[in-house]
């Protein structure tokens, strides 16, 4: 079959495994050769990233950070001061929660969707435990859909922070973030949204969904090197918030027993930044922007429709959630009543060089509410093809024939 995008040759992993069918992009997206080369070039020629250093290498390292910040701002259609680079999603969550003025605001509760990945859910629960806050979980239904009525009931005047993702792992449910933001803001609370599985893959403008904080991993969707997270923060919140984790360039005028917090975005960037990954991300953003001009959105829609068609044709396959033409994540199991483990299916697929994720997907409460033993997650990106999907579904049919 003919695909609108044929870009496998632009990713080095396919040189190592030419017949690879990669369906784990919601966990780690493949990195374009150009971005990998840029990361290597930075390590070979610059290395330094002390943004306040005066020597030429330090100046170059600082310039890389600001150039990528500007590129991200253009990509997300926002201002560069609202974007900061983070070590990880959990550390960004913890820093925000420790810095939130719970006492003065009169708030003492957080509300988290059961649909959240552990990076959000566990980090918020642990932070709340340390801070002595109340925690409430918004349940999901059997399809993995967040119960909005329950969210509306749980969010009240004592709620300071609510967390609901844009797209969940597993069944890949798109949450109605704009509606949720309205509910949250009625109680004068803030909404934190994990945009990891939609950034770079959605036509929606993420910064206008109504969330106060967006968090995402740089290597999922955006095709950047691993080891980098990104935070976008609402301008008014960002100007007044004081992060709970500080150090390095996030502070200024440090004296014995005192310090001043820097302005944003510097105040949100504590410690040593992963500048090699930031350098690669800048090239990934350029690459992804070019893919969009070549018809990435149309290509993804075509793949999504075909994936749904092929998966639903397999009688012994149970497809979770409510996937549609905008879905990039598909959760399923092969005849779970027969006791076939999702890991066994994943291992059989791997023998044919077909890579999927299996298990609880680092989202235990979400996945186990749908399937006690976990599920298979197949996720797509621009380098996937219709032939990849044929190989996936044809091999599943063979596995079903052998195991059932």
FENKAUR-V599520 format. One line per field, one symbol per residue. ss: DSSP state (~ for helix, > for strand, _ for the rest). A space follows every 10 residues. Layout:
ss->???
//
This chain:
ss->_______~~~ __~~~~____ >>>>______ __~~~~~~~~ ~~~~~_____ _____~~~~~ ~~~~~~~~~~ ~~~~~~___~ ~~>>>>__~~ ~~~~~~~~~_ _~~~~___>> >>>____~~~ ~~~~~~~~~~ ~__>>>>>_> _____>_~~~ ~~~~____>> >>>___>___ ___>__~~~~ ~~~~~~___> >>>>______ _____~~~__ __>>>>>___ ________>> >>>_~~~~~~ _______~~~ >>>>>__>>> >____~~~__ ____~~~~~~ ~~~~~~~~~~ ~~~__~~~~~ ~~~~~~~~~~ ~~____>>>_ ________>> >>>>_~~~__ _~~~~~~~~~ ~__>>>>>>_ ___~~~~~~~ ____>>>>>_ _____~~~~~ ~~~~~~~~~~ ~~~_
//
